[in-house]
Amino acid sequence: MIHAVDSTTLVRRTEQWFVRQGAPTMIEGYGFRSHVLPRMLPALTFVAVGSLAWLVLLSPKGPSKWVLLGVIVAVMVSAWILLSLFVRRLPSFSRRTTILLLVGYAAMPVIVPVLQMIINDRLTAPGAPEFDPEYKWLLAVVWFVLFFGVAFVATMLATTYGLGALLKAAIRHVIADLRNSVHLLGRALPPMLFVTLFLFFTGELWQAMDKLKWPRVSLIVLLFAAITVLAAAARLRDEIGRVEQDLRPEILTGACKGTPLESVEITEPLQPKRLNGRQQRNLLVVLAIRQLVQAAVVGFGLFSFFVVLGLIVVTPEIAAQWIGEPAQKSIIPGVPSAMLRNATLFAAFGSMYFSVISMSDGEHRRQFFAPVLEKVERTLEVRAVYLKVREQVPA
């Protein structure tokens, strides 16, 4: 049994709490028109108004040019702030309002080039080479359509899964992890070095890293990050089933402390509610970002260790002997590029290994993965109480 006063207010405040926690899909009835588009409005307005700056940048030089640019920037920032305050109330747009907003945004890629043609009597696509005049208008429209389309999709995904709130939380966790870096690295580095240390002195690897360009090294790092996310996804599916079955009153009461549902009296266990695909993906994003942030701290420690070790042990003569020729120089004086790439490779591999081990090994799980999982557990427990309180809201 749930006892709550003013259920309507509690439900709305709890929905805002879900948004701040980076889990907006936990809101019942979560949809594009009712929840996603209203919160997208500040970013979409920012992009639409900001596109007008391109007209100013193409205009002839003069004092008025920078005045107009300043006005556009001021309008962009003011619109972002005012609309952000408005959407905090989680308004729900009508079908007509939704259509008008989408049509207005979709028209901007055409409006901006037309305005450019009217004002300057010429069109130049951003960053494009010179083409015949008859192609310039079409090229500008295509460029702006791609720009606005990518901005819309990116904003929709970020809003749907609460990436903004998760990014803020990730920054806070980075600061906390750096403060506790001695403990974190002291626990994580020894097993990582046991796996990777001797491979660092492999001549064939130094030859490969001397020839491998940084874009390819970046792809390797992204591959290791993808494996980390896949491992977190597999683990999350198991954990969700376990957490949802444990909804006893004492656990729910503890989870609701510090939330808008803190005053709710819970006297009996609740029945678990099945998560849909979007909600599971949202929780996966929460878990994956936290795991990647923690892995990044470990990776930074590994990278620093291997750079220092390389500077001490691998002299230029040894590096040249392994590579077969003098090593390529990096932007850091005295540090070969192969050393930085090697350190990056082992840091990425060690971070992935640490993340996987932290989710499977008992001791590592207790030290590193359990605190990460607590946030997911709490979100599910608060959701169970929220759904029960929502049933008391008058129709």
C-alpha positions in Angstrom: 0.0 0.0 0.0 1.2 3.5 -0.9 0.2 6.5 1.1 0.9 9.9 -0.5 -0.5 13.4 -0.3 -0.9 15.5 -3.5 0.0 12.7 -5.9 -0.1 15.0 -8.9 2.7 17.2 -7.6 4.7 14.2 -6.5 4.4 12.7 -10.0 5.5 15.8 -11.7 8.5 16.4 -9.4 9.6 12.8 -9.7 9.5 13.1 -13.5 11.7 16.1 -13.3 14.0 14.0 -11.0 14.2 11.3 -13.7 15.3 13.9 -16.2 18.0 15.2 -13.9 19.3 11.7 -13.3 19.7 11.1 -17.1 16.9 8.5 -17.1 13.9 10.4 -18.7 12.5 7.3 -20.3 11.4 6.1 -16.9 8.5 8.6 -17.2 5.3 6.8 -17.9 3.9 7.7 -21.3 7.2 9.0 -22.4 6.9 10.1 -26.1 8.3 12.4 -28.7 5.5 15.0 -28.7 4.8 15.0 -24.9 8.4 14.9 -23.6 11.2 14.8 -26.2 10.3 17.7 -28.5 9.6 20.2 -25.7 13.1 19.6 -24.2 14.6 19.7 -27.7 13.2 23.2 -28.3 16.1 25.2 -26.8 18.7 23.4 -28.8 16.7 23.5 -32.1 16.1 27.2 -31.6 19.8 27.7 -30.9 20.7 26.0 -34.2 18.1 27.8 -36.2 19.1 31.2 -35.0 22.7 30.4 -35.1 22.5 29.5 -38.8 21.7 33.2 -39.5 25.3 34.0 -38.4 26.4 32.5 -41.7 24.8 35.3 -43.5 26.6 37.8 -41.4 30.0 36.1 -41.9 29.5 36.3 -45.7 28.6 40.0 -45.7 31.1 42.7 -46.6 33.5 43.7 -43.8 32.6 46.6 -41.6 31.6 47.6 -38.1 28.0 46.7 -38.7 29.0 43.1 -39.5 30.3 42.5 -36.0 27.4 44.3 -34.4 24.9 42.0 -36.2 27.0 39.0 -35.3 26.9 40.0 -31.6 23.1 40.5 -31.8 22.6 37.0 -33.2 24.8 35.5 -30.5 22.9 37.4 -27.8 19.6 36.2 -29.3 20.9 32.6 -29.4 21.9 32.6 -25.7 18.8 34.5 -24.6 16.5 32.1 -26.4 18.4 29.1 -25.0 18.0 30.4 -21.4 14.4 31.4 -21.7 13.2 28.2 -23.4 15.2 26.1 -21.0 13.3 27.7 -18.1 10.1 27.1 -20.0 10.6 23.4 -20.7 11.6 22.6 -17.1 7.8 22.3 -16.5 7.8 19.5 -19.0 5.0 20.9 -21.2 3.2 18.8 -23.7 2.8 20.2 -27.2 -0.4 19.8 -29.2 -0.4 18.1 -32.5 -0.8 21.4 -34.3 2.1 23.0 -32.3 4.3 20.0 -33.1 3.7 20.3 -36.8 4.3 24.0 -36.8 7.6 23.6 -35.0 8.8 20.8 -37.2 7.8 22.6 -40.4 9.5 25.8 -39.2 12.7 23.9 -38.4 12.6 22.0 -41.7 12.2 25.2 -43.7 15.3 26.8 -42.2 17.8 25.0 -44.6 15.9 26.6 -47.5 15.3 30.0 -45.9 18.9 30.7 -45.0 20.2 30.2 -48.6 17.3 32.2 -50.0 18.1 35.1 -47.6 21.8 34.8 -48.6 20.8 35.1 -52.3 18.5 38.1 -51.6 21.0 40.0 -49.5 24.3 39.2 -51.3 23.0 38.2 -54.7 25.3 35.2 -54.5 25.5 31.8 -52.8 28.5 30.0 -51.5 28.2 26.7 -49.7 30.2 26.6 -46.4 33.7 25.3 -47.1 32.8 24.3 -50.7 35.1 24.8 -53.7 34.1 27.3 -56.4 31.4 25.9 -58.8 29.4 27.4 -61.6 26.8 29.9 -60.3 23.8 27.8 -61.3 25.0 25.0 -58.9 25.7 27.2 -55.9 22.1 27.6 -54.7 21.5 23.8 -54.8 24.9 23.1 -53.1 24.1 25.5 -50.3 20.6 24.0 -49.8 22.1 20.5 -49.7 24.8 21.5 -47.2 22.3 23.2 -44.9 19.8 20.3 -45.1 22.6 17.9 -44.0 23.6 20.2 -41.2 20.1 20.7 -39.9 19.3 17.0 -40.3 22.4 15.9 -38.3 21.7 18.5 -35.6 18.1 17.3 -35.3 19.0 13.6 -35.0 21.8 14.3 -32.6 19.6 16.5 -30.4 16.8 14.0 -30.5 19.0 11.1 -29.3 20.7 13.2 -26.7 17.3 14.4 -25.3 15.6 11.0 -25.5 18.3 9.3 -23.4 19.2 12.3 -21.2 22.8 12.6 -22.4 23.2 16.1 -21.1 22.4 15.1 -17.5 24.6 12.1 -17.9 27.5 14.2 -19.2 27.2 16.5 -16.1 27.1 13.4 -13.8 30.1 12.0 -15.7 32.1 15.2 -15.1 31.3 15.0 -11.4 32.4 11.3 -11.3 35.6 12.2 -13.1 36.5 14.7 -10.4 35.6 12.2 -7.7 37.6 9.4 -9.4 40.6 11.8 -9.7 40.3 12.6 -6.0 40.3 8.9 -5.3 42.8 8.1 -8.0 45.4 6.7 -5.6 42.9 4.1 -4.4 41.5 3.4 -7.8 44.8 3.1 -9.6 46.4 1.2 -6.7 43.7 -1.4 -7.1 43.5 -1.4 -10.9 47.0 -1.0 -12.2 48.8 -4.1 -10.9 46.6 -6.6 -12.7 46.6 -4.5 -15.8 50.4 -4.3 -15.8 50.7 -8.0 -15.3 48.8 -8.5 -18.6 50.4 -5.7 -20.7 53.9 -4.9 -19.3 56.1 -7.4 -21.2 54.2 -6.7 -24.5 55.4 -3.1 -24.3 59.0 -4.2 -25.1 58.1 -6.1 -28.2 60.1 -4.9 -31.2 57.5 -5.8 -33.8 54.9 -3.8 -32.0 57.2 -0.7 -32.0 57.6 -1.2 -35.7 53.9 -1.3 -36.3 53.2 1.7 -34.0 55.9 3.8 -35.8 54.1 3.4 -39.1 50.5 3.5 -37.8 48.9 6.9 -38.1 46.9 8.5 -35.3 43.5 8.1 -37.0 43.9 4.3 -37.1 45.0 4.3 -33.4 41.9 6.2 -32.6 39.8 3.6 -34.4 41.5 0.9 -32.2 40.6 2.9 -29.1 37.0 3.2 -30.3 36.9 -0.6 -30.8 38.0 -1.2 -27.2 35.3 1.3 -26.0 32.7 -0.6 -28.1 33.7 -3.9 -26.5 33.3 -2.2 -23.1 29.8 -1.0 -23.9 28.8 -4.5 -25.2 30.0 -6.1 -22.0 28.1 -3.6 -20.0 25.0 -4.3 -22.1 25.2 -8.1 -21.4 25.7 -7.5 -17.7 22.9 -5.0 -17.5 20.3 -7.5 -18.8 21.1 -9.9 -16.0 21.1 -7.2 -13.3 17.8 -5.6 -14.3 16.0 -9.0 -13.7 17.6 -9.3 -10.3 16.9 -5.8 -9.1 13.2 -5.7 -10.3 12.4 -8.7 -8.2 13.6 -7.1 -5.0 11.0 -4.4 -4.2 10.6 -4.8 -0.5 9.3 -1.8 1.5 12.6 -1.2 3.4 14.5 -1.2 0.1 12.1 1.2 -1.6 12.0 3.5 1.3 15.8 3.8 1.3 15.9 4.3 -2.4 13.4 7.2 -2.2 15.4 9.2 0.3 16.6 12.4 -1.2 14.0 12.2 -4.0 10.5 13.9 -4.3 9.0 10.5 -3.1 10.8 10.7 0.2 7.5 11.4 2.1 5.7 8.5 0.6 4.8 5.7 3.1 5.4 2.3 1.7 3.9 -0.6 3.7 4.0 -3.6 1.3 6.2 -5.0 -1.5 5.4 -3.8 -5.0 5.1 -5.8 -8.2 7.9 -5.3 -10.7 7.0 -3.5 -14.0 8.5 -4.7 -17.2 10.9 -2.3 -19.0 10.4 -1.6 -22.7 13.3 -1.5 -25.2 13.9 2.3 -24.9 14.0 2.2 -21.1 16.5 -0.7 -21.2 18.7 1.3 -23.7 18.5 4.3 -21.5 19.8 2.3 -18.5 22.5 0.9 -20.7 23.6 4.4 -21.6 23.7 5.3 -17.9 25.8 2.3 -17.1 28.0 2.5 -20.2 28.9 6.2 -19.7 29.8 5.6 -16.0 31.9 2.6 -17.0 33.7 4.5 -19.8 34.4 7.4 -17.4 35.9 5.0 -14.8 37.9 3.2 -17.5 39.2 6.6 -18.8 40.7 7.3 -15.4 42.4 3.9 -15.3 43.5 4.5 -18.9 45.1 7.8 -18.1 47.0 6.2 -15.3 48.2 3.4 -17.6 49.2 5.9 -20.4 51.2 8.0 -17.9 53.0 4.9 -16.5 54.0 3.6 -20.0 55.3 7.0 -21.1 57.4 7.3 -18.0 58.6 3.7 -18.3 59.5 4.3 -22.0 61.4 7.4 -21.2 63.5 5.6 -18.6 64.1 2.3 -20.4 63.7 2.9 -24.2 66.5 5.2 -25.3 66.6 6.5 -28.9 69.2 3.9 -29.8 67.0 1.0 -28.5 63.9 2.4 -30.3 65.9 2.7 -33.6 67.1 -0.9 -33.2 63.6 -2.2 -32.6 62.1 -0.2 -35.4 65.0 -0.7 -37.9 65.4 3.1 -38.4 65.3 6.2 -36.3 61.9 6.6 -34.7 59.6 9.3 -35.9 59.5 12.3 -33.6 56.3 13.5 -31.9 55.1 16.9 -30.9 56.7 16.3 -27.5 60.4 16.8 -27.6 62.4 13.6 -26.8 59.3 11.4 -27.0 59.0 9.2 -30.2 55.6 8.9 -31.8 55.8 5.1 -31.5 56.1 5.4 -27.7 52.9 7.6 -27.4 51.0 5.3 -29.7 52.2 2.2 -27.8 51.1 3.9 -24.5 47.8 4.8 -26.0 47.2 1.2 -27.3 48.0 -0.4 -23.9 46.0 2.2 -22.0 42.9 1.5 -24.2 43.4 -2.3 -23.9 44.0 -2.1 -20.1 40.9 0.1 -19.6 38.8 -2.4 -21.5 40.2 -5.3 -19.5 39.6 -3.5 -16.3 36.0 -2.7 -17.2 35.2 -6.3 -18.1 37.0 -7.7 -15.0 35.2 -5.2 -12.7 31.9 -6.6 -13.9 32.8 -10.3 -13.5 35.4 -10.9 -10.9 33.9 -10.9 -7.4 36.5 -8.7 -5.6 36.7 -6.2 -8.5 32.9 -6.1 -8.8 32.5 -5.2 -5.1 35.1 -2.5 -5.4 34.3 -0.9 -8.8 31.1 -2.2 -10.4 28.8 -2.3 -7.5 28.9 1.5 -6.9 28.1 2.0 -10.6 25.2 -0.4 -10.4 23.7 1.2 -7.4 22.5 4.2 -9.5 20.7 1.8 -11.9 19.2 -0.1 -9.0 18.0 3.1 -7.3 16.4 4.4 -10.5 14.4 1.2 -10.9 13.3 1.2 -7.3 12.2 4.9 -7.5 10.3 4.0 -10.7 8.3 1.3 -9.0 7.1 3.7 -6.3 6.5 6.5 -8.9 4.3 4.2 -11.0 2.3 3.2 -7.8 1.8 6.9 -6.8 0.8 7.7 -10.4 -2.1 5.3 -10.1 -3.6 7.7 -7.5 -3.5 10.7 -9.8 -7.0 11.7 -10.7 -7.8 11.0 -14.3 
